[in-house]
Amino acid sequence: MGKGVIDPWSADLPEDYKKIVKGFGLDSFDVKGFPNPNLLMRRGFVFAGRGLKQISYCLNQKKPFYSLTGIMPTADKIHFGTKSVIDMISYFQKHGADTYVLIADLEAAATRKVDLKESRKRALKIHIPCYIALGLDAKKTKFYFQSENNDVTNLAFQLSNKASLNEYRAIYGKAEPSRIMASVLQVADILHPQLKKKMPGVIPVGIDQDPHIRLSRDIAKRSGFVLPGSINFKFLPSLSGNIKMSKSEGNSLYLLDNDEEIRKKVSRALTGGQKTAQEQKEKGGNPEKDMLFELFRQHLIKDDKELKQREEDYKKGKILDSENKEFATKLLVKFMRDFRKKFEKAKKQTAKLFKE
Ligand code: TRP
């Protein structure tokens, strides 16, 4: 875990997830509390969270709750790992959650110098259609831009006196005005669904975003809101096995990658195989250290039996890296083709939602 500090601004990422659960004081995730768990939940990729009992209760008793996520439209590509966030949001949506997806355009303006117009353009062209294409119900999801939601900005101003500068420092290490503004706004994003009615919420986040959740819960406590919960999943490493985004450029998969890009990235993937085919036939490979298997487990092979069989065959040396790469390419190409179709449809839906 590097320096032992994980915050949303540095990329010091975790290796030992169990230590994190303990060190951060998170709830470990118990799949038993959640009906019809998705892949990420039943295969251990969802590993922790906060306030999970409350969320499980709402889901099982059909009590009102909400699920929310936000994205800064800083890039014009979306990392494949974002699918995990949306998989979780869709899971909660299917199980009765009011669903919110916000475009963090004010945050992007303050912390990344992306102007509001540019953010809007990218969000409508790429981010929102991608999210819909990943499985969100376009009609039932409330999409909004921070810069256009007065409830959120008004709430942010009201909540700005609920935490001290020292608390921001303790959470983030350093406290710059732009970061503080973005953080208060994010707390307002997270709590604003409760302006109408107090209820629990669940925010799927990478563990690096946990400081935001802690701050949201502290401020919620002081302001009479129900404490929002969170759910955390393990990172999807790049195909070269790196979980630091900055180091994985060129080896990370993006939604909408074309066949050629897929082929190139898969061919360079870090595998759990041996140095030569002969050696692999004799000794077998290790699917736990193989980035293609990581993709199969997290996203591409839905059937548990099929996955297990492939892992067994790989361990026994019955499947060589070349074959596995071919198979991964086939699955990815198919995924992207289906995705592109859904994306085109979602673009039309998005245009309707945001008629200008
Ligand atoms: N800070 C998030 C990012 O860096 C974006 C964001 C803003 C967000 N408000 C949020 C995420 C509320 C989750 C919940 O991308």
Residues whose N, C-alpha, C, O or C-beta is under 5 A from the ligand:
A	BS01	LIG	L68 T69 G70 I71 M72 A104 Q186 D189 I190
